[in-house]
Amino acid sequence: MKSSLRRNKWALILLLALPAIGLSYAAAMNQLGPDPADVLVAETGEWTIRLLCLTLFISPLASLLRSRSSFRPLPYRRIIGVATWVYGVLHLLCYSAFLLAFQWGDIGAELIERPYITVGFAAVLLMTPLAITSTDGMVRKLKKRWKSLHKLIYIVALLAVAHIVWQIRSDAGEAIVYSLIIACLLLWRFVDSRRAKALSLRSTIN
Amino acid sequence: MLITKPNDVLSSEITPESVYLNRRKFVGASGSLLLGGALAACGKTEQAEAKVSEPPSDLAALEFSAVKKDAANPFYTTEALTPYADVARYNNFYEFGTGKDDPYKYASALTTNPWQVKVDGEVAKPGTYNLEDILAKNPLEERIYRLRCVEAWSMVIPWVGFPLGAMLQQFEPTSDAKYVKFETLVRKEEMRGQRSFSSTIDWPYEEGLRMDEAMHPLSFMATGLYGREIPKQNGAPLRLVMPWKYGFKSIKSIVRISFSKRQPATSWQQIAPHEYGFYANVNPEVDHPRWSQASERRLPSSLFEPNRIETRLFNGYAEQVAGLYSGMNLVRYY
């Protein structure tokens, strides 16, 4: 049982690395078209938001499966969460390196002057302590504080939505889809925590 | 005295892009020994890529007078041409989708024959003109222009077409015609981008110019590029080319031209008036609120040698067009 979990985790890591491997390969082979920088920045950004949604989907999925299946998704959440951060960092790096050629002055100016970049940067920054504290040792060390610290992911999700909505130009489709997904995922938590409170209240009365 | 002029040879002729691509691909691929098996397959796609750098032969070859290859000629530039494959596969034409290759993928659905242009407003000869009749009156010539997209990328394209001013004169605009407005075709069944539920564009796409801008010798109507008829994804059969303005001013697949006394509303201005002005002259000093316009990526660009160049006022055509805007506050009238 334990070894199968281990195997699954490695398979998941490999799976999550595939987009990055595919993009690197396409970049090395010059298959990203005439403006590869733009494609890399867009693609790494897309994968960050997709994985963020997936991370947030794990706990609703776990509660959905609880009585219906023996599959437990929760042990995989940490890997997906860390992968979200990795893609976020790659997104930021591609932007800084390939679009701005590491011109620090330009990067600083963009961070200050363009609010959608500011919020995107803040989202990656806020994910960093979450990634650092994702080890078993850190979970034990931080105890209860670990849980409150990791609630930062909700702020990250809202910043990510702002980052996307702020970029709408002629088509709002993608922004609408991601906003709705994240709204649903956050709403589920709100409803779930209310229900949990009501349940615990009832049990204390009884 | 024998002096060879450097501009006798186009830089695109010196370095054929297929050779350039081959070299990079060869270096990249040979570095990864493990991918040896994949190499053969890549070699094949590479050859296919090299072929599409020439316009396909199903696009009719055009008869036109070639541009005078003189560095001082504003209708010409010595800068390297953007390869055909990039011009044809990477552009914005939201009627076919918002992806950069959506026009290339989906524009084949468009019917461009027959094609008519409606002319109305402050004009002595209003009516609906067949494209053939317009073409019969306007001999074709070549122009090699820089094209600067508002998204901070740029290309150099050899267009074929005719001066916009000459065509407009044939409709005999009245003295009340101070502005000219253009409209793109609306045909939802052929233009899938127009069927998108989430588009913020209120079709038809509309663009406009001040009459003196429209009559400027640089203003151009393109019906072809790279010596052949213009591919559908690039705005067939008739599109505007305004080299000193951001690309979105160069409206594609035109079906209506209206002359008016008052400044017309344009599509981007209606979507985001604080981001896109009526003039939309290329100006490195006036940033788009969401990104800088100080520099641009001249395509094709690569990751580690990004072809990042400084953007020039009026896209380098200041000498020709600055007079149109003398005394005007270019920050206010962006």
Chai-1 contact restraints between the chains, C-beta under 6 A:
chainA,res_idxA,chainB,res_idxB,connection_type,confidence,min_distance_angstrom,max_distance_angstrom,comment,restraint_id
A,A27,B,L303,contact,1.0,0.0,6.0,A-B,restraint_1
A,A28,B,G28,contact,1.0,0.0,6.0,A-B,restraint_2
A,N30,B,L21,contact,1.0,0.0,6.0,A-B,restraint_3
A,N30,B,R24,contact,1.0,0.0,6.0,A-B,restraint_4
A,N30,B,K25,contact,1.0,0.0,6.0,A-B,restraint_5
A,G33,B,Y90,contact,1.0,0.0,6.0,A-B,restraint_6
A,P34,B,D86,contact,1.0,0.0,6.0,A-B,restraint_7
A,P34,B,Y90,contact,1.0,0.0,6.0,A-B,restraint_8
A,P34,B,L299,contact,1.0,0.0,6.0,A-B,restraint_9
A,P34,B,P300,contact,1.0,0.0,6.0,A-B,restraint_10
A,D35,B,W153,contact,1.0,0.0,6.0,A-B,restraint_11
A,D35,B,L299,contact,1.0,0.0,6.0,A-B,restraint_12
A,D35,B,S301,contact,1.0,0.0,6.0,A-B,restraint_13
A,P36,B,L303,contact,1.0,0.0,6.0,A-B,restraint_14
A,F98,B,L303,contact,1.0,0.0,6.0,A-B,restraint_15
A,A101,B,P306,contact,1.0,0.0,6.0,A-B,restraint_16
A,R114,B,R290,contact,1.0,0.0,6.0,A-B,restraint_17
A,S170,B,Y94,contact,1.0,0.0,6.0,A-B,restraint_18
A,S170,B,T200,contact,1.0,0.0,6.0,A-B,restraint_19
A,S170,B,I201,contact,1.0,0.0,6.0,A-B,restraint_20
A,D171,B,T98,contact,1.0,0.0,6.0,A-B,restraint_21
A,D171,B,S198,contact,1.0,0.0,6.0,A-B,restraint_22
A,D171,B,S199,contact,1.0,0.0,6.0,A-B,restraint_23
A,A172,B,S198,contact,1.0,0.0,6.0,A-B,restraint_24
A,G173,B,S198,contact,1.0,0.0,6.0,A-B,restraint_25
A,I176,B,S198,contact,1.0,0.0,6.0,A-B,restraint_26
